[in-house]
């Protein structure tokens, strides 16, 4: 008898629900659990999902160079790339498999596939309508996606590179962080659960501007919209827009994210500097590092 849906939700999704984003809440949790159940019932390793999400992402991004049904199939593979990215963590939690080294490859895969997706879409849209703005839009969206990711990760990267490497005992900053409540208690062995509980407050779907912005800028939701756009390109006539002329739905999709993502990045950058996010995050990490134990790392790895 296979695993029950209730048990799968409790074991695979509930521990990390606090760290879920808008895409996970809207459709990721629902779509991924179906695939997770298949892998769990067959007792397959989460590595199958990890390899699958890499293959789907790379092939899907490359197939965006195609037109018509090739682009539709590529968009579907990109949606599966997101779903399988959720699945590998869920299967790992069910099987109690923790390997921190896979986090490195997961990060690398995303940094590779996301910009490749925009460039592939740009080339595919350019084949249909050879206008210079299409390539410029692809470049703008790809760069904004990378820079936003790097901006968010800079504190952690510099912390590991410069602070932990040089420090062998708690600093005054870590003591202040502990006194201010930045320290954490013992947590689950699951790395995703650690990230969720130690990070920002849990995201929740609400009828407010925060949720609207998350929906309008989320990369994984954009993949669903890309599937819709490529499907429209093969089923209805092209659009005729002012200043742009005759263009495809996929090109309009690309133009939208070429405008929205750079603006989103600039807003993050301004907020990052205005609220001194770097200093706050470094202090928080110092407090967490005070409770870091090397034997836990070795056990997880």
N, C-alpha and C positions, 0 to 999 in steps of 0.2 A: 504493500500500500504506500502511495506517495505521500509527500508532506502536505499538510493541510494549508489552505490559504491563510487562515488565522495565524498559524505558527510561523509561516514565512514572513508575514507582516511584523509580527512581534520580534522575531530574531534578526531578520534581514534589514528592516526599514526603520523600526521604532528607535533603535539606539542612535541613529544619525539624523533623525527627522529635524532636530533643532538646527542642523547645518544645511538643510535643504534650501534650494533657491526656487525662483518662481517657476522655472521649467519643470523641476522635479515635482512641485506641488500640483501643477496643472496637468501634466501628462506623463512625466518620467516614471514616477512610482507605479502608475497603473500599467504602463506598457512593459516596463522591465520585469515586473513580477511574473508575467506569463513565461518569459524566457528563463527566468531564474528557476521556476518550478521544473521546467524540462531538464535543466542541467542538474538540479538537486536530485530529482527522481532517478536520473541516469547515473548519479554519483560521479559526475565529470568535474575535473579541476577548474577553478576559476580562471586558470591560464587560457582556457579555450575562449572565454569571453574577452580576455585581454587582447589576445592575438586577433580575435574577430573584430574588435572595435578598431584596431589599428588598420587592418586590411580594408574594412568598410570605409574608414575615413580617407585613406590614401586613394583607393580606387574611386570612391565617390567624388573626391575633389578633382581627380584627373579626368573623370568622365564629364565634368562640367564644361570641358572644352568642346564636347559634342553639342549637337543641336537636336531638337525634337525629342524622340523617345530615349535617346542616349542620355540626354540631360535629365529627363524624368527619372530614369533608373539611377543615375548618379545622385540625384537628390534623395531618393529613397534610401540608398546606401548611407548617405550622410545622416539621415534620421536614425538608421540602425546603429551607426557609429555612436551616437549619443545614448541610445538605449543600452547597448552592450557595455558602454562605459559605466552605466549604473549597475548592470548585471554582475560584473566581475567582483565588485565590492560586496554585493548581496550574497553571492555564492560563497565568498571568502568568510563572511560572518557566519553563515550557516555551518560551514565546515570548520570554523574556528581556525582558519589559516591566516596568519599575519606575517607579511613579508614587507618590511619597510623599503627594501630595495626596488620593489615594483613601483613605488611612488615616484622614483626618479624617472622611470620610463614613461609612466602615465603623464607626468608633467611635460616631458620631452615630446610625446606624441601630440599633445594638445598644441604646443607651441609650433609644431610643424604643420599640423592639419588645418588649423584655423586660417592662417594666411594663405595656404595653398588653395583653400576653398574659394576665397575671394579672387585670387589670381585666375583660377580655373574658370570661374563664372565670368570674369572680365574678358578672357580670351574667347569663351563661347559666345558671349553677347556681341563681341566685336566681329566675330565671323558672320553673325546675322545682320549686324548694322555697323559697318566699319567707321565709327566715329571716335575721335580722339578722347572725348569726355568719358567714354566707357572704360578705357584703360586707366585714365586718371582716377576714376571712381574706385576701381579695383585696388589701385595702389593706396588711396586714402583710407579705405576701409580696412585693408590688411595691416597697414602701419598703425592705425588707431587701436586695433585689436591687440597687437603685440605690445604697444606702449602702455596701454591700460593694465594689461597683465603684469608687465614688468614693474609699473608704478606700485601696484598692490604688494608685490613680492619683495621689493627692495629692502624693507626693514629686516625681514627674515634672512635674506641672503647676506646682507652686511653683518647682521648679528652673528651668524654662524661663521662667517669668514674672519671677522676682525675681533669680536668680543670673546667668543668661546675659545678661540685658538690661543688667545693671549691671557685669559683669566683662569686661575686655578682655585680661586676661593670666592665666596660671595662678596660683592662690591657694595658700597654704600647705596648705589642706585637700586640694587636688588633688594636691600633691606627696606628702603623707602617704598618700593613696589609692594613688598609683602605687607607692610603696615597699612598701605592704602587699599588693601584688598585685592591686589593683582595676583596673589599666589593662588594655587589651585590645590585641591585635595586629590586623593588617589582616584584614578580613572580607569575606564575599561582598557583592556589590552588592544582594542581595535583603534588604529590610528585615526580613522575618520571620526570616531566618537570623541577622541581627544581634541581634534580640530574644532569640532562643533561646540564642545563645552567650553573650550578655552578662548573662542573667538568672539565675534560680535553677537548681539542678541539675535535670537531666532527670527527668521523672516516668516511673515505670515501674510496670507492673501487678504487684503482689505480694500475697500473702495476709496483709495487715496492716491495722491500723486506718486508716492514711493512705489506702489504696486504698478501703476501705469508706466512709470519710467522703466521699471525692471522688465516689464513685458515688451516695451518698445525697443529695448537695447540688448536683450538677452540673445546670445549667439545660438543657443539650442532651440529657442522658439523660432529664430530666423530660419532654421533648417526646415521646420514645418511649413513656413510661409514660402520658402524656396520650392518645396514640393508642389505647393499650390500654383506658384508662378509658372514653373516649367510645364505643369499639366495644362494650364490655360494657353500656353504658347502652342501646344499641339492640337488644341480643340477650338480656339476662337481666333478671329483675325487680330493682327497686331494693333497696338494702340497708336493713335496719332495725337501727339501732344504739342502744345505751343513751344516754340524754340527748339524742341528736340526732334520734331517730325515723327515719322513712322518708327516705332521702336517696340521691342518685345517686353512682355511682363517681367521677364528675368532681368532685363536692363533697368527697368523701373525699380525693381527690388534692390538691385545693386546701388543705384543712385540714392535711394532712401538711406541705406546704411552708410554710404560714403559721406552723407551729411550728418546723420545722427551720431555715429560712433566717434568721429573727431570732436564734435561738440560735447559728447558725454565724457570723453577723455579730458578735455580742457576743464570741464566743470570739476572732475575728480582732482585734477592737478591743483586748481585754485583752492578747493576745499582742503586738500592735502597740506598745502602751505599755510593757509589761513588758520587752520586748527592745530597746526604743529603735530600732525599725525605721526610723523617720523619719530619725534621724541617720545610721544605717548606710547607708540608701539614698541620701541626699543626698551622702554622702562618695563612694559608688561612682559616682554620676553625675558628680561633679566630676572623678574620675579619667578617666572616659570622655570628658568634654568636652575634656580636655586634648589628646586625639587627634582631635577633630572638625575636619574640613576643609570649608570652605564650598564649594569647587569640587566635592566629592563630592555635596553636597546639590543644587547646581544641576544636576549631571549626572543625578542620580536624578530630580529633579523635572521 
